[in-house]
Amino acid sequence: MKSAESPITLHVFVCTNQKPPGKACCALSGGKELRDELKDRMAKKHPELKSKVRINASGCLDKCTEGVACVIYPQGEWITHASLKDLDQLEEKILALVKNI
């Protein structure tokens, strides 16, 4: 194992986990769509942040009954009930956090 440095200073994990039929999960609540749209938006509107901000899909964040869950690191800030209508707020939050790092 070897440690490596990275220019990435902010990671946004959006749950896209798919559970068996009949169980609440972020995939059924639009997690994949939210992650894809947020990633595309940040790439198009803020290309200068590509090397600093990573928008990742994640497995289960164990907030299944609270809609789509996201967590932002290194802050450890959790967001639940996220949807496409929250894209503006998520973008603003990411920009504010990047400025404070």
C-alpha positions in Angstrom: 0.0 0.0 0.0 1.2 3.5 -0.8 -0.3 6.8 0.3 -1.0 9.3 -2.5 -1.7 13.0 -2.5 -4.7 14.4 -4.3 -5.8 17.9 -5.4 -9.4 17.0 -4.5 -10.5 18.9 -1.4 -14.2 18.2 -1.4 -16.1 15.0 -2.0 -19.8 14.9 -2.4 -21.3 11.4 -2.1 -24.8 10.8 -3.5 -26.4 7.5 -2.6 -27.5 5.6 -5.7 -28.0 2.3 -3.9 -30.6 -0.1 -5.3 -32.3 -2.4 -2.7 -34.6 -5.4 -3.4 -38.1 -4.6 -4.5 -40.4 -3.3 -1.8 -37.6 -1.7 0.2 -37.0 2.1 0.4 -33.8 3.1 -1.4 -32.1 6.1 -2.9 -32.1 4.6 -6.4 -35.9 4.6 -6.5 -36.0 8.1 -5.1 -33.9 9.5 -7.9 -30.4 9.2 -6.5 -28.7 8.3 -9.8 -30.4 11.1 -11.6 -29.4 13.6 -8.9 -25.8 12.5 -8.9 -25.6 12.7 -12.7 -27.2 16.1 -12.9 -25.1 17.6 -10.1 -21.9 16.2 -11.7 -22.9 17.5 -15.1 -23.8 20.9 -13.7 -20.6 21.4 -11.8 -18.5 20.3 -14.8 -20.3 22.7 -17.2 -20.7 25.7 -14.9 -17.5 25.4 -12.8 -14.8 23.6 -14.9 -12.1 25.2 -12.8 -13.2 23.1 -9.9 -12.8 19.7 -11.7 -9.5 19.0 -9.9 -10.9 20.1 -6.5 -14.4 18.8 -6.3 -15.5 15.2 -6.8 -19.2 14.2 -7.2 -19.4 10.5 -6.4 -22.0 7.8 -6.4 -22.1 5.9 -3.2 -23.5 2.7 -1.9 -26.0 2.8 0.9 -25.6 5.6 3.4 -28.3 4.0 5.7 -30.8 6.9 5.4 -33.1 4.9 3.1 -36.4 6.2 4.6 -35.2 9.8 4.3 -35.2 10.1 0.5 -31.9 10.6 -1.4 -29.0 10.9 1.0 -25.8 12.8 0.4 -22.8 13.4 2.5 -20.0 16.0 1.9 -16.5 15.4 3.1 -14.3 16.5 4.8 -17.0 18.5 6.6 -19.1 15.4 7.3 -22.3 17.3 6.4 -25.3 15.1 5.7 -28.2 16.0 3.4 -31.4 14.0 3.1 -34.6 14.3 1.1 -32.5 15.7 -1.8 -34.0 15.9 -5.2 -33.4 17.5 -8.6 -35.3 20.6 -7.4 -32.4 21.1 -4.9 -29.7 21.4 -7.5 -29.3 25.2 -7.1 -28.9 24.8 -3.3 -26.5 21.9 -3.7 -24.4 23.9 -6.1 -24.4 26.9 -3.8 -23.4 24.8 -0.8 -20.5 23.2 -2.8 -19.2 26.6 -3.9 -19.4 28.0 -0.4 -17.6 25.0 1.1 -14.8 25.1 -1.5 -14.2 28.8 -0.8 -13.7 27.9 2.9 -11.1 25.2 2.3 
